[in-house]
Amino acid sequence: MADIEAFGADFREVDERTRMGNPVRVVRAERVYMTGQTDLWDALTNIERIRRWFSPVSGELHLGGRYQIEGNAGGTITRCDEPEALDVTWELGDNMSWVMVRLATETAGTRLTLEHEIPKDKAGEAHWAKYGPGATGVGWDLSLFGLDWHINNKGRPLDSEAGLAWMASSAGKDFMRHSAQAWSKAHISSGEIAEIAQEMATQTAKFYTGES
């Protein structure tokens, strides 16, 4: 069986930095896709194509435009430099974070680097203390996996009912548990105490698999 860690990201990292003078945590995921940079950019920004591997998105997908993911976050596109850089605010309820995507051509294909910056504020701290980076990371692993399927199947759309059935299956739940543990390893590498990171991963896996 292929290394399941590569089904989502093939590189994970947890870091901290500041945004406009305020501390943020950074969840970073990378993956190389077997396609050209132009095609991968189109998969990420073409409103008709996004729904084939991610979720339906509405809005104005250009610099300064507002977008809305069906049943999920919305926000503003703050950078759109085709075919290299896409930045958006990630607004869910009263919470705002930031997502940055970078594409770079490599010999084997195109490397996608995704960074999700999460503010270290009162609301965010309670969530982080329970779930850690996996709360965000597992979701992005699932998305990167869906994008890979889309690319490898010549742009075919994922069947939404089949996708939901897979997530409820033992294979889907194993994927989410493994992803949570992979993010735990990245968290420990960043300096977190192993027991704390592993408990966060356990809680994250329970949340995604519906066992919490």
ABEGO torsion letter per residue (X at the ends): XBBAAAABBABBBBBBBBBGGBBBBBBBBBBBBBBBAAAAAAAAABAAAAAAABBBBBEBBBBGBBBBBBGBBBEBBABBBOAABBBBBBBBEABBBBBBBBBBBBAAEBBBBBBBBBBBBAAAAAAAAAAEAAAAAAAAAAAAAAAAAAAAAGGBBBBAAAAAAAAABAAAAAAAAAAAAAAAAAAAAAGBBAAAAAAAAAAAAAAAAGAX
